Amino acid sequence: MAKNEKLDMAIARRLREIREAKGISQLNVYIATDCFVSRIEMGNQDIRTSTLYRLCEYYGVTMEEFFKDFHL
């Protein structure tokens, strides 16, 4: 299956927006979730649905909230 870079970057942007709005550092995310969000936020690493779910849980947002007003 072909990689959808536009989708990957939109997800990366949204994750970064949420993290920064909550004032959480990338290091704290890594410590709490074992996810290297820097790689994800730069679009250098594909994100699995389970990882996205785990990050949303950590940030205190539902998947529905994450994708609300989501734009490619």
C-alpha positions as CSV (number, residue, x, y, z in Angstrom):
1,M,0.0,0.0,0.0
2,A,1.3,3.4,-0.9
3,K,2.2,5.9,1.8
4,N,-0.1,8.9,2.1
5,E,2.3,11.7,3.1
6,K,-0.4,14.3,3.2
7,L,-2.4,12.3,5.7
8,D,0.7,11.5,7.8
9,M,1.7,15.1,8.0
10,A,-1.9,16.2,8.9
11,I,-1.9,13.6,11.8
12,A,1.6,14.8,12.8
13,R,0.5,18.4,12.9
14,R,-2.6,17.6,14.9
15,L,-0.7,15.6,17.5
16,R,1.9,18.4,17.9
17,E,-0.9,21.0,18.2
18,I,-2.6,19.0,21.0
19,R,0.6,18.3,22.8
20,E,1.8,21.9,22.7
21,A,-1.7,23.2,23.7
22,K,-1.5,21.0,26.8
23,G,2.1,22.2,27.6
24,I,3.6,18.7,27.5
25,S,7.1,18.2,26.3
26,Q,8.1,15.4,23.9
27,L,10.3,13.9,26.7
28,N,7.3,13.7,29.1
29,V,5.3,12.0,26.4
30,Y,8.1,9.5,25.8
31,I,8.5,8.8,29.5
32,A,4.7,8.2,30.0
33,T,3.9,6.4,26.7
34,D,7.2,5.0,25.4
35,C,6.4,6.7,22.1
36,F,9.0,8.8,20.3
37,V,6.6,11.6,19.3
38,S,9.4,13.7,17.8
39,R,9.7,11.1,14.9
40,I,5.9,11.0,14.5
41,E,5.5,14.8,14.6
42,M,8.1,15.3,12.0
43,G,6.4,12.7,9.7
44,N,9.5,10.4,9.8
45,Q,7.6,7.5,11.4
46,D,4.3,6.0,10.4
47,I,1.8,5.9,13.3
48,R,-0.2,2.8,14.1
49,T,-3.8,3.2,15.1
50,S,-3.0,1.7,18.5
51,T,-0.3,4.3,19.0
52,L,-2.6,7.1,18.0
53,Y,-5.1,5.8,20.5
54,R,-2.5,5.6,23.3
55,L,-1.4,9.2,22.6
56,C,-5.0,10.4,22.5
57,E,-5.6,8.7,25.9
58,Y,-2.5,10.4,27.3
59,Y,-3.5,13.8,26.0
60,G,-7.1,13.3,27.3
61,V,-8.8,13.5,24.0
62,T,-11.0,10.9,22.3
63,M,-10.3,9.7,18.8
64,E,-13.5,11.5,17.8
65,E,-12.2,14.8,19.2
66,F,-8.8,14.2,17.5
67,F,-10.5,13.9,14.1
68,K,-13.1,16.6,14.6
69,D,-12.4,19.4,12.1
70,F,-9.5,17.3,10.7
71,H,-8.2,18.7,7.5
72,L,-5.8,17.3,5.0
